[in-house]
Amino acid sequence: MTQYLVAIHRPNDYDPLSAEDAAMSRDIDVLNDEMVAAGIRVFVGGLQPISEAKSLRLQDDGEVSISDGLYLNTAEHIGGFWVLEVASLEEALIWGKKAAIACRASVEVRPFH
């Protein structure tokens, strides 16, 4: 069995208080229950807003600088994720599709080494 990251991508201006309604919360809860029942969920976590992020960068002189915000300057960020342990990429993609539907978001599925 291989572990896969199933990452939920959100636009940088995403506001969960205005975007997430009771139906979406219910759908995510149902998906989590389904993952637990299938015995595939290793870990799940939602991330705080990007305003809470800190980025650490190794400088040429060996020092580490710390700055506010995301590491990459992109239009989207990871808002939450699951770590699933499943038999194949195909199975991980099935769960990824369910996550995209429940979270109403784009999803990235990637295996761990």
Backbone hydrogen bonds in HBPLUS format (Angstrom, degrees):
<---DONOR---> <-ACCEPTOR-->    atom                        ^
c    i                          cat <-CA-CA->   ^        H-A-AA   ^      H-
h    n   atom  resd res      DA  || num        DHA   H-A  angle D-A-AA Bond
n    s   type  num  typ     dist DA aas  dist angle  dist       angle   num
A0002-THR N   A0086-VAL O   2.96 MM  84  5.70 157.0  2.01 167.6 161.3     1
A0086-VAL N   A0002-THR O   2.98 MM  84  5.70 146.5  2.09 169.6 160.3     2
A0112-PHE N   A0003-GLN O   2.92 MM 109  5.72 162.4  1.95 157.2 153.6     3
A0004-TYR N   A0084-LEU O   2.73 MM  80  5.26 153.8  1.80 152.5 161.5     4
A0084-LEU N   A0004-TYR O   2.93 MM  80  5.26 161.8  1.96 152.7 156.5     5
A0005-LEU N   A0110-ARG O   2.73 MM 105  5.19 170.2  1.74 158.2 156.4     6
A0110-ARG N   A0005-LEU O   2.92 MM 105  5.19 155.2  1.98 145.7 153.3     7
A0006-VAL N   A0082-TRP O   2.94 MM  76  5.13 164.0  1.97 151.1 152.2     8
A0082-TRP N   A0006-VAL O   2.93 MM  76  5.13 148.3  2.03 134.4 144.7     9
A0007-ALA N   A0108-GLU O   2.81 MM 101  5.09 155.9  1.87 153.7 156.8    10
A0108-GLU N   A0007-ALA O   2.88 MM 101  5.09 155.8  1.94 143.2 151.4    11
A0008-ILE N   A0080-GLY O   2.87 MM  72  5.35 176.5  1.87 153.3 154.6    12
A0079-GLY N   A0008-ILE O   2.81 MM  71  5.65 159.5  1.85 155.3 162.2    13
A0009-HIS N   A0106-SER O   2.94 MM  97  5.45 176.6  1.94 155.6 155.4    14
A0010-ARG N   A0077-HIS O   2.83 MM  67  5.50 162.7  1.86 161.4 167.0    15
A0077-HIS N   A0010-ARG O   2.85 MM  67  5.50 150.9  1.93 153.6 163.2    16
A0014-TYR N   A0011-PRO O   2.92 MM   3  5.30 154.5  1.99 125.1 125.0    17
A0012-ASN N   A0075-ALA O   2.94 MM  63  5.74 153.7  2.01 148.1 143.5    18
A0018-SER N   A0015-ASP O   3.10 MM   3  5.68 135.5  2.31 113.9 124.1    19
A0019-ALA N   A0015-ASP O   2.90 MM   4  5.93 151.2  1.98 156.2 165.2    20
A0020-GLU N   A0016-PRO O   3.03 MM   4  5.25 157.6  2.09 131.6 135.0    21
A0025-SER N   A0021-ASP O   3.08 MM   4  6.39 166.5  2.10 156.4 160.2    22
A0026-ARG N   A0022-ALA O   2.90 MM   4  6.05 156.1  1.96 146.1 153.0    23
A0027-ASP N   A0023-ALA O   2.91 MM   4  6.13 158.4  1.96 146.7 152.6    24
A0028-ILE N   A0024-MET O   2.97 MM   4  6.24 156.9  2.02 153.7 159.3    25
A0029-ASP N   A0025-SER O   2.94 MM   4  6.17 157.6  1.99 146.7 153.2    26
A0030-VAL N   A0026-ARG O   2.86 MM   4  6.11 160.2  1.90 154.6 159.9    27
A0031-LEU N   A0027-ASP O   2.99 MM   4  6.18 156.3  2.04 142.5 149.0    28
A0032-ASN N   A0028-ILE O   2.89 MM   4  6.15 161.4  1.93 151.0 155.9    29
A0033-ASP N   A0029-ASP O   2.91 MM   4  6.17 159.8  1.95 150.4 155.9    30
A0034-GLU N   A0030-VAL O   2.90 MM   4  6.13 153.0  1.98 146.3 154.1    31
A0035-MET N   A0031-LEU O   2.90 MM   4  6.17 154.3  1.96 152.2 159.0    32
A0036-VAL N   A0032-ASN O   2.97 MM   4  6.22 160.2  2.01 151.6 156.7    33
A0037-ALA N   A0033-ASP O   2.90 MM   4  6.08 163.8  1.93 149.1 153.9    34
A0038-ALA N   A0034-GLU O   2.98 MM   4  6.14 143.6  2.11 140.3 149.9    35
A0040-ILE N   A0035-MET O   3.22 MM   5  5.71 161.2  2.26 159.6 158.6    36
A0039-GLY N   A0036-VAL O   2.94 MM   3  5.01 147.6  2.05 101.6 112.1    37
A0085-GLU N   A0040-ILE O   2.76 MM  45  4.97 155.2  1.82 140.9 149.7    38
A0042-VAL N   A0083-VAL O   2.79 MM  41  5.36 161.7  1.83 159.2 162.0    39
A0043-PHE N   A0083-VAL O   3.26 MM  40  5.05 154.8  2.32 134.5 137.0    40
A0083-VAL N   A0043-PHE O   2.75 MM  40  5.05 155.3  1.81 151.1 149.6    41
A0045-GLY N   A0081-PHE O   2.91 MM  36  5.57 158.3  1.96 162.3 165.0    42
A0081-PHE N   A0045-GLY O   2.83 MM  36  5.57 154.3  1.89 155.6 164.3    43
A0047-LEU N   A0079-GLY O   2.83 MM  32  5.31 174.1  1.84 141.5 139.8    44
A0052-GLU N   A0049-PRO O   2.94 MM   3  5.74 166.5  1.95 124.1 128.6    45
A0053-ALA N   A0050-ILE O   3.03 MM   3  5.12 161.4  2.07 107.5 113.5    46
A0069-GLY N   A0053-ALA O   2.88 MM  16  4.82 154.7  1.94 136.2 128.8    47
A0055-SER N   A0067-SER O   2.82 MM  12  5.28 164.9  1.84 153.2 158.5    48
A0067-SER N   A0055-SER O   2.89 MM  12  5.28 155.8  1.95 148.5 156.7    49
A0057-ARG N   A0065-SER O   2.91 MM   8  5.28 156.2  1.96 146.6 154.6    50
A0065-SER N   A0057-ARG O   2.89 MM   8  5.28 157.7  1.94 154.8 152.6    51
A0059-GLN N   A0063-GLU O   2.74 MM   4  5.34 175.7  1.75 171.6 170.3    52
A0062-GLY N   A0059-GLN O   2.96 MM   3  5.36 162.6  1.99 117.9 120.9    53
A0092-ALA N   A0088-SER O   3.05 MM   4  6.39 158.2  2.10 146.5 152.8    54
A0093-LEU N   A0089-LEU O   2.82 MM   4  6.09 152.6  1.89 155.0 162.5    55
A0094-ILE N   A0090-GLU O   3.10 MM   4  6.41 144.5  2.23 140.9 150.0    56
A0095-TRP N   A0091-GLU O   3.16 MM   4  6.54 159.2  2.21 151.3 155.4    57
A0096-GLY N   A0092-ALA O   2.80 MM   4  6.06 148.4  1.90 143.3 153.8    58
A0097-LYS N   A0093-LEU O   2.89 MM   4  6.09 150.9  1.97 146.3 152.1    59
A0098-LYS N   A0094-ILE O   3.17 MM   4  6.50 155.1  2.24 142.4 148.8    60
A0099-ALA N   A0095-TRP O   2.90 MM   4  6.20 149.4  2.00 146.5 155.4    61
A0100-ALA N   A0096-GLY O   2.91 MM   4  6.18 156.0  1.97 148.5 154.5    62
A0101-ILE N   A0097-LYS O   3.06 MM   4  6.31 156.0  2.12 148.1 153.9    63
A0102-ALA N   A0098-LYS O   2.92 MM   4  6.12 169.2  1.94 151.1 154.3    64
A0103-CYS N   A0099-ALA O   2.85 MM   4  5.83 164.5  1.87 152.9 157.4    65
A0104-ARG N   A0100-ALA O   2.89 MM   4  5.48 116.7  2.29 129.0 142.2    66
A0105-ALA N   A0100-ALA O   3.16 MM   5  5.10 149.5  2.26 131.9 140.8    67
